[in-house]
Each structure stands twice: as structure tokens, then as C-alpha cells.
């Protein structure tokens, strides 16, 4: 059990149970905000199958958010088999095929001489970021967000053969593929859709509209992408909850949240998660401005909260290299203490930099109706309050919360 508790175990061993609980809480809680963005994307994409104008309607998107999440929450009550089948099938249909269509048909469209949004004749200066205004580089956090959550895979490392070699190699390959797909896909969308007209949620569908027009092909692709995004959302309903639930072994969660149904699903935690996502859906609707600004504000809050968790994780790396240097590990960063300092310090500094960058809205996004001070206050207060909640829960916990036995120990 202990070897499969990821961030909770790492931070707990380094700084104590309170901060371990705080770290895994942040890892879970940011998902409740982040998936409002994911499900908003689902809604905006599905709109192209019924009425593209709905892609800019926040009330419609809110209804899709709560319907999809609650339906799949109850479906997941049926157990892991249902959960796995849904996720695998939906992702295969809605991610791999549309990605291939976008890249192949998008490249064909561009190189066939069709009109594009801009002429691609870059100079050396085009590859150098404009640091004259921090708002110009705020969209960097969207690229980094591709890799957020990769640390969760560590809990499955014991299932990999020759983990010391194959696990880091797998991460490297995954990283290269993600970067390549992201760059090619984003470049194609930029070529096909004028920058000022790009919708953050439905930009990919705007690209397909440019290639195929508003017809049956675009509608079918919209349905496929919707299915894939729903499958991805479904696959995350249980994972973060499981990560937080292991802290109940140490008595960090009330008994009511530890309840499982006959299929071993933590139903009350999943319902609580759905209630919180519904709350953030309401926040999404009432935030001032259009879909772009509301989406970005919640996206930025998700990022700042998750960054705090990463600060704990990188600090724990350095601390554990000193406090537990001889503990057997499946994979160890080479270079001893110096290697740990290089990786840990680099990661920590990078996260601090990204935190600062995330506090400023991108220059490409306007219409939020908030001043810069109000925008920064929203993110800072949201991050601080979210971080304080687990600290308070830990301080108020009762001895009765700790179970007499734990399923993995029986």
C-alpha cells in the first residue's frame, strides 16, 4: 500500500502528514476546477454538431458540464470494468482518429494553395518570445499544462518491467510525442483560423470548419471529438478520488467520505466531487466576460493550485535525498545529492516562474471586465483558500476518522 501512494507518501515522508495531505488534496481539488474547462470544450465541440452558435453560450455549456459529469459519475458507481471500457472506447474513437484527420487534411489544405490566416515566412526574431510584457507569454502555461499530472503515473511504476530504464524512457517518448502533436496541431489551427477570431474552446472545430465547411463531415468529427473528450473526463472521475482517499488510512477524511458501495467505488467522495464541479460550473457562468475570458480564469486558477502541489513535490525530492538516502527506489535521479539539487531546484524555480506568469491574463484575451488587480486577487485568494482548507481539515480531524483496518491490509 505505502509504495502506491504517490505524492501523498513522498511529501508525507519529507515534511509530515499534514503537508502530505495538503499536497494530495491540491492534486485532487484542482481537477474539480480543471474539468470545468475540459467539459466546456466538450460542450463547445458538440455545438458544431447541432448549432455552432452555442459554442459561445455559457448557459448551454453549463448544462452540458453538469449533465455529462453527473451521468458518468453514476455510471462509474458500477465498478472498474464499466469505467475502463467506457474510457478506452471513447478515447480511441474521439482522440486518435480526429487528430490524424486534422494533421493530414490540415497539411493538405495548407499545401494545396488554399487561403490561410497568415503567410508562414518566419524570421529568427519570430522564434524569440517577446518578454517586453509578461502578458505576451501567459499562454505558455497552456503548453506546460499538457504535462501536468504526469506524476500520477508513478503509482503504477511497480507494474513496469525494468522500471529504472523503461519508466523514464516511456516518459521521454510520451513527452516528445505530445510536443510534436501540440506544435503541429496548434500551428495548423493558427494557419486556418485568424488569431482574433479564435475561440479557446472550439478553435479545433473552427479549423475543421475551414477545411470541410459546416456540413455532415464537420458534424461527424464534432461528435467523435465530443466522445473522446467525454471518455477522457470519465477516466479522471475515479483516479484523483482514489489518490485522496488513501489519506483516510491515516484518519484524514471523515468516515462518511470513506464509504464504498458493493462495487468498491467511493460513492460519497465521487458525489462530493460532482457537487464541487457543479459549483465551479456556476462560477464559470457568472464570471464576467465571454467564454474565452471565463475559461481562462478558471484554467489559470487550476494551474496556480497545481503549481503549489509541485512546489511541495520538488522540495520533497531534495529533502528525502538527505533524510532517507538509503531507501530502495525503483528509479533514482543520478548524481547523488547534486543531481537531486539540480532537478529539484530547476523544477522549483520553473514552477515559481510559471506561477507568476499565470497571474497575468494573456494579451490575446480581453473582455473579462476585471482590472489587473482584481484578476490577480481572484487567483491568489482562490489558491490560498484552497491550500488552507486541507490544513484546517487536518487540524480538526478526529480519532474516530481513522479506520480500524484498511482494505489493502486485510
C-alpha positions as CSV (number, residue, x, y, z in Angstrom):
1,X,0.0,0.0,0.0
2,X,2.6,2.5,1.0
3,X,4.5,2.1,-2.2
4,X,1.5,3.1,-4.2
5,X,0.5,6.4,-2.6
6,X,2.4,8.8,-4.9
7,X,2.6,12.4,-3.9
8,X,0.9,11.8,-0.5
9,X,3.7,9.4,0.5
10,X,6.5,11.5,-0.9
11,X,5.5,14.7,0.8
12,X,4.4,13.0,4.0
13,X,7.8,11.3,4.4
14,X,9.6,14.6,3.8
15,X,7.5,17.1,5.7
16,X,4.9,15.2,7.7
17,X,1.4,14.0,7.4
18,X,-0.3,17.5,7.3
19,X,1.7,18.6,4.3
20,X,1.3,15.2,2.6
21,X,-2.4,15.6,2.9
22,X,-2.3,19.1,1.7
23,X,-0.3,18.1,-1.4
24,X,-2.6,15.3,-2.5
25,X,-5.7,17.5,-1.7
26,X,-4.4,20.1,-4.1
27,X,-3.7,17.4,-6.7
28,X,-7.4,16.3,-6.4
29,X,-9.0,19.7,-5.9
30,X,-7.5,21.3,-9.0
31,X,-9.2,18.6,-11.0
32,X,-12.6,19.9,-9.9
33,X,-11.8,23.2,-11.5
34,X,-9.9,22.0,-14.4
35,X,-12.6,19.7,-15.7
36,X,-15.0,22.6,-16.0
37,X,-12.6,23.7,-18.7
38,X,-12.5,20.2,-20.2
39,X,-16.3,19.8,-20.2
40,X,-16.6,23.4,-21.6
41,X,-14.5,22.1,-24.5
42,X,-16.9,19.1,-24.8
43,X,-19.9,21.5,-25.0
44,X,-18.3,23.9,-27.5
45,X,-17.3,20.9,-29.7
46,X,-20.7,19.3,-29.5
47,X,-22.2,22.6,-30.5
48,X,-20.8,22.1,-34.0
49,X,-22.9,19.0,-34.4
50,X,-26.1,20.9,-33.6
51,X,-25.7,24.6,-33.7
52,X,-22.2,26.3,-33.8
53,X,-23.6,29.5,-32.2
54,X,-24.0,27.6,-28.9
55,X,-20.2,27.5,-28.7
56,X,-20.3,31.0,-27.2
57,X,-23.3,30.4,-24.9
58,X,-22.1,29.8,-21.3
59,X,-25.5,28.7,-20.0
60,X,-25.6,25.9,-22.6
61,X,-22.1,24.9,-21.7
62,X,-23.0,24.8,-18.0
63,X,-25.9,22.4,-18.7
64,X,-23.5,20.1,-20.7
65,X,-21.0,20.2,-17.9
66,X,-23.3,19.1,-15.1
67,X,-25.2,16.5,-17.3
68,X,-22.0,14.8,-18.5
69,X,-20.2,14.8,-15.2
70,X,-23.2,13.6,-13.1
71,X,-24.2,10.9,-15.7
72,X,-20.6,9.5,-15.8
73,X,-20.3,9.7,-12.1
74,X,-23.2,7.4,-11.6
75,X,-22.0,5.1,-14.4
76,X,-18.7,4.8,-12.5
77,X,-20.6,3.6,-9.5
78,X,-20.9,0.3,-11.4
79,X,-17.2,-0.5,-11.0
80,X,-13.9,-0.5,-12.7
81,X,-14.9,-2.7,-15.6
82,X,-17.5,-0.3,-16.8
83,X,-15.2,2.6,-16.2
84,X,-12.3,1.0,-18.2
85,X,-14.5,0.0,-21.1
86,X,-16.0,3.5,-21.5
87,X,-12.7,5.3,-21.3
88,X,-10.8,3.1,-23.7
89,X,-13.5,3.0,-26.4
90,X,-14.3,6.7,-26.2
91,X,-10.7,7.9,-26.3
92,X,-9.9,5.6,-29.3
93,X,-12.9,7.0,-31.3
94,X,-12.5,10.6,-30.3
95,X,-8.8,11.4,-30.0
96,X,-6.7,9.3,-32.3
97,X,-8.9,9.5,-35.4
98,X,-9.7,13.2,-35.3
99,X,-6.1,14.1,-34.5
100,X,-5.0,12.2,-37.6
101,X,-7.7,13.8,-39.7
102,X,-6.7,17.3,-38.6
103,X,-3.0,16.8,-39.3
104,X,-3.4,15.0,-42.6
105,X,-6.2,17.2,-44.0
106,X,-4.9,20.4,-42.5
107,X,-1.5,19.9,-44.1
108,X,-3.2,19.0,-47.4
109,X,-5.3,22.2,-47.2
110,X,-2.3,24.4,-46.5
111,X,0.0,22.9,-49.1
112,X,-2.7,22.8,-51.8
113,X,-2.6,26.6,-52.0
114,X,-5.8,27.4,-50.2
115,X,-6.1,30.8,-48.4
116,X,-4.7,30.7,-44.9
117,X,-4.8,33.1,-42.0
118,X,-1.2,34.3,-42.4
119,X,1.8,33.6,-44.6
120,X,4.3,31.4,-42.8
121,X,7.6,33.2,-43.5
122,X,9.3,33.2,-40.1
123,X,12.5,35.0,-39.3
124,X,14.9,34.4,-36.5
125,X,13.2,37.0,-34.3
126,X,9.8,35.2,-34.6
127,X,11.3,32.3,-32.6
128,X,12.3,34.6,-29.7
129,X,9.5,35.2,-27.1
130,X,8.6,38.9,-26.6
131,X,9.4,39.4,-22.9
132,X,8.7,43.2,-23.0
133,X,5.2,42.5,-21.5
134,X,4.5,39.4,-19.3
135,X,1.0,39.2,-20.8
136,X,2.6,38.2,-24.1
137,X,3.9,34.9,-22.6
138,X,1.0,34.0,-20.4
139,X,-0.2,31.4,-22.9
140,X,2.9,29.4,-22.1
141,X,1.0,27.8,-19.2
142,X,-1.3,26.1,-21.7
143,X,1.7,24.3,-23.2
144,X,3.0,23.3,-19.8
145,X,-0.5,22.1,-18.8
146,X,0.0,19.2,-21.3
147,X,2.4,17.6,-18.9
148,X,0.7,18.4,-15.6
149,X,-0.5,15.2,-13.9
150,X,2.3,13.0,-15.3
151,X,3.5,12.4,-11.7
152,X,0.3,10.3,-11.1
153,X,1.7,7.6,-13.4
154,X,4.4,6.9,-10.8
155,X,1.9,4.9,-8.7
156,X,1.8,2.3,-11.4
157,X,5.6,2.1,-11.8
158,X,5.8,-1.2,-10.0
159,X,3.8,-2.8,-12.8
160,X,6.5,-2.0,-15.4
161,X,9.3,-4.4,-16.2
162,X,12.8,-3.0,-15.7
163,X,11.2,0.2,-14.3
164,X,14.5,2.0,-13.8
165,X,15.1,2.1,-17.5
166,X,11.6,1.7,-19.1
167,X,9.7,4.2,-17.0
168,X,11.9,7.3,-17.7
169,X,12.2,6.2,-21.3
170,X,8.4,6.0,-21.6
171,X,8.1,9.5,-20.1
172,X,10.6,10.8,-22.6
173,X,8.8,9.2,-25.6
174,X,5.4,10.5,-24.4
175,X,6.9,14.0,-23.9
176,X,8.3,14.1,-27.5
177,X,5.0,12.8,-29.0
178,X,2.9,15.3,-27.0
179,X,5.2,18.2,-28.0
180,X,5.1,17.2,-31.7
181,X,1.3,16.8,-31.8
182,X,0.8,20.0,-29.9
183,X,3.1,22.1,-32.1
184,X,1.7,20.7,-35.4
185,X,-1.9,20.9,-34.3
186,X,-1.6,24.4,-32.9
187,X,0.3,25.6,-36.0
188,X,-2.5,24.3,-38.3
189,X,-5.2,26.0,-36.2
190,X,-3.2,29.2,-36.4
191,X,-2.9,28.9,-40.2
192,X,-6.5,28.2,-40.7
193,X,-8.2,30.5,-38.1
194,X,-7.4,34.2,-37.8
195,X,-6.0,34.9,-34.3
196,X,-8.6,37.5,-33.4
197,X,-11.4,35.1,-34.2
198,X,-10.1,32.0,-32.4
199,X,-12.3,30.5,-29.7
200,X,-10.2,28.9,-27.0
201,X,-12.7,26.2,-26.5
202,X,-13.7,25.4,-30.1
203,X,-10.6,26.5,-32.1
204,X,-10.0,23.0,-33.3
205,X,-13.6,22.9,-34.7
206,X,-13.1,26.2,-36.3
207,X,-10.1,24.6,-38.2
208,X,-12.3,21.7,-39.3
209,X,-14.9,24.2,-40.4
210,X,-12.3,25.9,-42.5
211,X,-11.3,22.6,-44.2
212,X,-14.7,20.9,-44.6
213,X,-17.3,23.7,-44.2
214,X,-20.3,23.4,-41.9
215,X,-21.6,20.1,-43.2
216,X,-22.0,16.5,-42.4
217,X,-18.2,15.8,-42.2
218,X,-17.7,18.6,-39.6
219,X,-20.7,17.4,-37.6
220,X,-19.4,13.8,-37.5
221,X,-15.9,15.0,-36.5
222,X,-17.5,17.1,-33.8
223,X,-19.4,14.1,-32.4
224,X,-16.2,12.0,-32.5
225,X,-14.2,14.6,-30.6
226,X,-17.0,15.0,-28.1
227,X,-17.0,11.3,-27.5
228,X,-13.2,11.3,-27.0
229,X,-13.3,14.3,-24.6
230,X,-16.1,12.7,-22.6
231,X,-14.1,9.5,-22.4
232,X,-11.1,11.4,-21.1
233,X,-13.2,13.2,-18.5
234,X,-14.7,9.8,-17.4
235,X,-11.3,8.3,-17.0
236,X,-10.4,11.0,-14.4
237,X,-13.6,10.7,-12.3
238,X,-12.1,8.0,-10.1
239,X,-8.3,8.4,-10.2
240,X,-7.9,11.7,-8.3
241,X,-10.6,10.5,-5.7
242,X,-8.6,7.3,-5.1
243,X,-5.4,9.4,-4.6
244,X,-7.1,11.5,-1.9
245,X,-8.9,8.5,-0.4
246,X,-5.7,6.8,0.6
247,X,-5.2,9.6,3.2
248,X,-8.2,8.1,5.0
249,X,-5.9,5.3,6.2
250,X,-4.2,7.9,8.4
251,X,-7.5,9.4,9.5
252,X,-7.5,12.5,7.4
253,X,-11.1,12.1,6.0
254,X,-14.4,11.8,7.8
255,X,-15.9,8.3,7.9
256,X,-18.8,9.4,5.6
257,X,-16.3,10.1,2.8
258,X,-14.7,6.7,3.2
259,X,-17.9,4.8,2.3
260,X,-17.8,2.4,-0.7
261,X,-20.6,0.6,-2.4
262,X,-20.8,-3.1,-3.3
263,X,-18.6,-2.4,-6.3
264,X,-15.8,-0.9,-4.1
265,X,-16.5,2.5,-5.5
266,X,-16.1,5.5,-3.1
267,X,-19.6,6.8,-3.9
268,X,-19.7,9.7,-1.3
269,X,-16.3,11.1,-2.4
270,X,-17.5,10.9,-6.0
271,X,-20.7,12.7,-5.2
272,X,-18.8,15.4,-3.3
273,X,-16.5,15.8,-6.3
274,X,-19.5,16.2,-8.6
275,X,-21.1,18.8,-6.3
276,X,-17.8,20.8,-6.3
277,X,-17.6,20.6,-10.1
278,X,-21.2,21.9,-10.3
279,X,-20.2,24.8,-8.1
280,X,-17.3,25.7,-10.4
281,X,-19.6,25.4,-13.3
282,X,-21.8,28.0,-11.8
283,X,-18.7,30.2,-11.2
284,X,-17.9,29.8,-14.9
285,X,-21.3,31.1,-15.9
286,X,-21.3,34.1,-13.5
287,X,-17.8,35.2,-14.2
288,X,-17.8,38.5,-16.2
289,X,-17.0,38.4,-19.9
290,X,-17.4,35.7,-22.6
291,X,-16.4,32.1,-22.8
292,X,-12.7,32.9,-23.6
293,X,-12.1,35.0,-20.5
294,X,-14.2,32.8,-18.1
295,X,-12.4,29.7,-19.4
296,X,-9.0,31.3,-19.0
297,X,-9.7,32.5,-15.4
298,X,-10.6,29.0,-14.2
299,X,-7.8,27.5,-16.3
300,X,-5.3,29.9,-14.6
301,X,-6.7,29.0,-11.1
302,X,-6.3,25.3,-11.8
303,X,-2.7,25.9,-12.8
304,X,-1.7,28.0,-9.8
305,X,-3.3,25.5,-7.4
306,X,-1.5,22.6,-9.1
307,X,1.8,24.5,-9.1
308,X,1.7,24.7,-5.3
309,X,1.5,20.9,-5.2
310,X,4.5,20.7,-7.5
311,X,6.4,23.1,-5.1
312,X,5.8,20.5,-2.3
313,X,6.9,17.7,-4.6
314,X,10.2,19.2,-5.7
315,X,11.0,20.3,-2.2
316,X,10.3,16.8,-1.0
317,X,12.7,15.4,-3.6
318,X,15.6,17.3,-2.1
319,X,14.6,16.7,1.5
320,X,14.3,12.9,1.0
321,X,17.7,12.7,-0.6
322,X,19.1,13.9,2.7
323,X,16.6,12.3,5.2
324,X,16.2,8.9,3.5
325,X,19.2,8.4,1.2
326,X,19.3,4.7,1.5
327,X,15.7,3.8,0.9
328,X,15.4,1.4,-2.0
329,X,13.8,3.1,-5.0
330,X,12.7,1.8,-8.4
331,X,14.3,4.8,-10.0
332,X,16.8,7.2,-8.6
333,X,18.0,10.5,-10.2
334,X,21.7,10.0,-10.9
335,X,24.3,12.3,-9.5
336,X,23.6,11.8,-5.8
337,X,22.7,15.0,-3.8
338,X,24.0,17.2,-6.6
339,X,21.6,15.5,-9.1
340,X,18.7,15.9,-6.7
341,X,19.5,19.6,-6.3
342,X,19.8,20.2,-10.0
343,X,16.5,18.6,-10.8
344,X,14.6,19.7,-7.7
345,X,15.9,23.3,-7.8
346,X,15.3,23.6,-11.5
347,X,11.7,22.3,-11.1
348,X,11.0,24.5,-8.1
349,X,12.3,27.7,-9.9
350,X,10.4,26.8,-13.1
351,X,7.1,26.4,-11.1
352,X,7.6,29.7,-9.3
353,X,8.2,31.4,-12.7
354,X,5.0,29.7,-14.2
355,X,3.0,30.8,-11.1
356,X,3.9,34.4,-11.7
357,X,3.2,34.1,-15.4
358,X,-0.2,32.6,-14.7
359,X,-1.2,35.6,-12.6
360,X,-1.4,37.8,-15.7
361,X,-4.1,37.3,-18.4
362,X,-2.7,36.8,-21.9
363,X,-2.7,39.8,-24.1
364,X,-4.7,37.8,-26.7
365,X,-7.7,37.6,-24.2
366,X,-9.8,40.5,-23.3
367,X,-13.3,41.3,-22.1
368,X,-13.2,39.8,-18.6
369,X,-14.4,43.0,-17.1
370,X,-11.9,42.8,-14.3
371,X,-8.9,45.0,-13.6
372,X,-5.5,43.5,-13.4
373,X,-5.6,43.9,-9.6
374,X,-9.0,42.1,-9.4
375,X,-7.8,39.3,-11.7
376,X,-4.6,38.7,-9.7
377,X,-6.6,38.9,-6.4
378,X,-9.1,36.2,-7.8
379,X,-6.2,33.8,-8.5
380,X,-4.2,34.5,-5.3
381,X,-7.2,34.3,-3.0
382,X,-8.5,31.1,-4.7
383,X,-5.1,29.5,-4.4
384,X,-4.6,30.5,-0.8
385,X,-8.1,29.4,0.3
386,X,-7.8,26.1,-1.5
387,X,-4.4,25.4,0.2
388,X,-5.7,26.4,3.7
389,X,-8.8,24.0,3.5
390,X,-6.8,20.8,3.9
391,X,-4.6,22.4,6.7
392,X,-7.9,23.2,8.6
393,X,-9.3,19.7,7.9
394,X,-6.2,18.1,9.2
395,X,-6.2,20.3,12.3
396,X,-9.9,19.4,13.1
397,X,-9.7,15.7,12.4
398,X,-11.0,13.3,15.0
399,X,-9.5,9.9,16.2
400,X,-12.7,8.3,15.1
401,X,-11.9,9.1,11.4
402,X,-9.1,6.5,11.3
403,X,-10.4,3.1,10.2
404,X,-9.7,0.1,12.3
405,X,-8.5,-1.7,9.2
406,X,-7.7,-0.9,5.6
407,X,-8.8,-3.0,2.6
408,X,-5.2,-3.4,1.2
409,X,-4.0,-4.6,4.6
410,X,-6.7,-7.2,5.3
